[in-house]
């Protein structure tokens, strides 16, 4: 399906519903309705219809650096000619892989592995690498600190006041965090159960969650509040960017002078097209996942946005052809 046809599968009201849920995946329907200009029943019905068609999903996600649940390793993969999609499908099927995109440029695939420790990461990259016989080279880029994450992205399809109204008081940008020196906290068994359940459906009501987990509703509510208030659990809405009018999806791989990395990261994190941005180690020390309305916009973005970053030494752009897995979920494109 072309980008134009994909965008035509939903209307403007649907897009406003998605935009509201992107600001807060667990926002009450009364608040969503207020900002999308429809009744609660209509907003809820539109969401249910899009979810049924596989166009979007609200999922609960852990901020890994605040827990002992693992760390992220982005891997740039080169596949044997003509075998890229086969390799991508193998990666997408792996339970160790959180994200897979087929891209153009200096890599064929971008894969996000999550491992609890170095031993587990070595197993993933060297012993159990999916479709290893179809891969010609890999480059690992460890993620070390986030400047912003996809859960913080604002599509800007709603007024600026919507974010202030829909997002909880505890919501804050990674750039504003003051707890980077605090040791990651282990999740309790109940917190583990809650985060696992909300990964499948981030809008599951507390009462339903308690019944499924065979736990007291008050205990589940308190544990969920703790996870959200501590910034450990966030909610994001998974959707094809083209549905929202963003036809260019890409990743930037930047080498920045070490002494300018924080300034450059904060500057790029403020750009409206930045969905994810993190400091990293290796050849690239600043890595981001971006969207723009049109591919033609990449020209000005490269010259004016990337080109203006302080301390820029080199840059690379990999343009997405398709995202096959995002935040642990296989992405379904409408037929």
C-alpha positions, 0 to 999 in steps of 0.5 A: 500500500502506498503512503497516500493510500495508507493515510486515507485509511483513517480520517481527521477525527481518528488522527486526533484520537491517536494524537491524544493517546500519543500524549497519554496512552491511558488518558481518560476518555472524557479528556480525550473527547475534550481535545478531539471534539467528539463525545466519549462514546465516539472517541472510544468507538474510533479507537476500538475500530482502529485497534481492531484493524491493527492500525494502532496499539497502546502499550506499556513500556519500561524505562530500562535505565530505571530498572534492572530489566536490561539495556538496549543495544542498537545493531546496524545489520548488512544482509546478503543481497536480496535476503534483507526481508528474510533476515528482518523477519527472523529478527522480528520473531526473536523474543530478545528483539524490541525493534526492527526496521528495514532501511536504506543507506549504509545499513539494511536493517536496524535492530534493537536488542535488550539484554539483562547483562553482558553475558546475555548480550554476547549470547544474542550477538554471537551465539544465537544471532538470527539468520547469521548465515544471511548476514554479512556484517553488524555494528553494535551501538550501545545506548547509554542515556536517553534525551527523549523517548517515543512516549514523550513525542508530541505529534502536534496535531492537537493544541499545545495545551493538550499535552499539559492537560492529558499528561500526568503531573509526574511526566517529564522529559529525559533532559530534565531528569535529575536521577541519573546517578540513582541505581536502577531498581528491581521490580517486585513480582507484582510490578513484573506482572503488571508491566507484562500485562500492560505491554499487551494492552496499555489501556487495561483497566485496573479492575480488569487487571486485578482479576486477571492477575488474581490480585486485590484491586487496591494492591494493583492500583497502588503498584501501578501508581508507583510505577508511573510516578517513579517514571518506570512505566510509560505508555506509548501509542504504536502507529504507522507515522504515515497515518498521521501525515509523516511520510519520512521516517528515518534514523540519524547516526551522529558523531559529536565532539564529546564536550558538546554531546549534551548541548547537541543532544538537548538541541536535537531533542527539542525538534518536533520530528524527534521521536527518540534520541539517545547518547551512545558509544562507538563510532556514533555517540548520538542516535535518533529516530525521526519523522518528517512530513515529506522525504523532500524535507530531509534536504532542509533537515540535513542542512539546517537541523543536523548541520547546526548541531554544535560539535558535529563531526560526521552524520549518517541517515538511514531511511525506513522502508518498513518498521516490522517490530516496534516496542516488542510488537509486530507491526501490521500494515493494512492490506 
